[in-house]
Amino acid sequence: MSRDLTHDLMPQTDHDGMSRRLAVLALKRAVGGVLQPALMKSYETNVKPRTEERLGRPVKHAEDFRNELKDTPQYRLWSSVNRAAQHRMWTMLSNQIDADYDRIEEASQALPGNASLVEPVDFSAPGYIAQADIHCQPGGYLLDRFDGDLGAGLLYEMGGNIYAMGQNIGAKDSKAQRIINFICEEFPGLKPRKVLELGCSAGAQTTYYPEAFPSAEIHAVDVSPAMLRYAKKRSDTLGANIQFQLADAGDLPYADNEFDLIVSHNMLHETEASHQRVIMRECERVLAPGGLCLHQDVAVQLDMLPPFIQFLSEWQKENNGEPFWLDYASANVPELLVKSGFGRDHVKAHYLDQLDGPLKWYVVTAQKP
Ligand SMILES: C[S@@+](CC[C@H](N)C(=O)[O-])C[C@H]1O[C@@H](n2cnc3c(N)ncnc32)[C@H](O)[C@@H]1O
């Protein structure tokens, strides 16, 4: 179940449609492989030396050179093509989903259905979630055009794969599988009876957990009804037995000490700073003694980033619909967990290589003795 997984709900297309997908992917790879190195060269050979001469000291932060780098042709080209590629990707995928929607709808209704979905009627998502069309995805996580719409989840799953492959992440990559391998190596004694994923979105990571822990109950929450609707159908397609629930990770509908394993994949960079604290407190509350809580996300901690990469992080916030990217990049996740009641000696940060890709993941684990 890696990034090359296909299933019945994914939009099918013809030869021309495949060419359009490959064209977007090629554009994204050109941004990362040609335009970004050119931008970096312009920074290293011109902007950085000039800034250091002006300041009389080495460059320390992106703010030292931000305006000057933004004024270069290399930045304008990289930034505009990067934005255009992202918008082109969503338009192309929206068209392909719409063109095949009747078949997708029919396939989704024919499913036997092992997974379940609980949606409390009085639920309201935290306000920050509607603040932006995240990743410039049309309608963001809450896109819900008509009764039963599966569009948000389809867009998210398809777009996520193209986005990752555009960063030269391989088809065999998987966040959840990387984390499951890590848990089995580092915490071999952990045999979870109940697992909870926070911020599951389309459920693309969740479906790894029943396979890894076949005797465990697998639960997953998200604040987007549209994403969960798709996640349930997707799990049904793959025969995965998962209990999805519409819930805020900062206000979980579970008893104290209920789960032996709590995970999140790429959720924290989508949460407002004040809410990160609330989520950590809930993790501490619902984690059982002897259990493990693990948050995996992008490795963009500002205190360890070279200034040029800090600049790229700022770009994500300003141009790629990532309003909380810098909240996350400047957060001290281990400290948040300690303040939520986990013992300092039981909290640890790790940098893990991707399973099939050039990047690292930032992973923070917290154990409850
Ligand atoms: C980038 S997606 C990650 C999806 C999935 N975990 C993956 O890696 O494929 C982040 C998800 O977190 C969800 N989210 C954000 N804040 C949340 C909260 N307070 N409680 C539950 N889910 C939340 C969003 O709705 C979104 O679906």
The ligand as an SDF file (V2000), in Angstrom:
LIG
                    3D

 27 29  0  0  0  0  0  0  0  0999 V2000
   -1.7470   16.9240    6.0800 C   0  0  0  0  0  0  0  0  0  0  0  0
   -3.1990   16.1020    6.5810 S   0  0  0  0  0  0  0  0  0  0  0  0
   -2.4880   14.5530    7.0980 C   0  0  0  0  0  0  0  0  0  0  0  0
   -3.2790   13.3870    6.6630 C   0  0  0  0  0  0  0  0  0  0  0  0
   -2.7680   12.0100    6.9700 C   0  0  0  0  0  0  0  0  0  0  0  0
   -2.4330   11.8510    8.3510 N   0  0  0  0  0  0  0  0  0  0  0  0
   -1.6220   11.6490    6.0840 C   0  0  0  0  0  0  0  0  0  0  0  0
   -0.4800   11.7850    6.5090 O   0  0  0  0  0  0  0  0  0  0  0  0
   -1.8480   11.2270    4.9530 O   0  0  0  0  0  0  0  0  0  0  0  0
   -3.6330   16.8280    8.1390 C   0  0  0  0  0  0  0  0  0  0  0  0
   -5.0110   16.4300    8.6340 C   0  0  0  0  0  0  0  0  0  0  0  0
   -5.1140   16.8470    9.9920 O   0  0  0  0  0  0  0  0  0  0  0  0
   -6.4510   17.2000   10.2280 C   0  0  0  0  0  0  0  0  0  0  0  0
   -6.5350   18.0030   11.4550 N   0  0  0  0  0  0  0  0  0  0  0  0
   -6.0990   19.2640   11.6610 C   0  0  0  0  0  0  0  0  0  0  0  0
   -6.3890   19.6500   12.9200 N   0  0  0  0  0  0  0  0  0  0  0  0
   -7.0050   18.6040   13.5160 C   0  0  0  0  0  0  0  0  0  0  0  0
   -7.5400   18.3850   14.8150 C   0  0  0  0  0  0  0  0  0  0  0  0
   -7.5230   19.3390   15.7550 N   0  0  0  0  0  0  0  0  0  0  0  0
   -8.1100   17.2030   15.0740 N   0  0  0  0  0  0  0  0  0  0  0  0
   -8.1580   16.2180   14.1350 C   0  0  0  0  0  0  0  0  0  0  0  0
   -7.6780   16.3750   12.8930 N   0  0  0  0  0  0  0  0  0  0  0  0
   -7.0950   17.5420   12.5770 C   0  0  0  0  0  0  0  0  0  0  0  0
   -6.8830   17.9190    8.9590 C   0  0  0  0  0  0  0  0  0  0  0  0
   -8.2850   17.9610    8.8170 O   0  0  0  0  0  0  0  0  0  0  0  0
   -6.1880   17.0560    7.9070 C   0  0  0  0  0  0  0  0  0  0  0  0
   -7.0540   16.0790    7.4190 O   0  0  0  0  0  0  0  0  0  0  0  0
  1  2  1  0
  2  3  1  0
  2 10  1  0
  3  4  1  0
  4  5  1  0
  5  6  1  0
  5  7  1  0
  7  8  2  0
  7  9  1  0
 10 11  1  0
 11 12  1  0
 11 26  1  0
 12 13  1  0
 13 14  1  0
 13 24  1  0
 14 15  1  0
 14 23  1  0
 15 16  2  0
 16 17  1  0
 17 18  1  0
 17 23  2  0
 18 19  1  0
 18 20  2  0
 20 21  1  0
 21 22  2  0
 22 23  1  0
 24 25  1  0
 24 26  1  0
 26 27  1  0
M  CHG  2   2   1   9  -1
M  END
$$$$
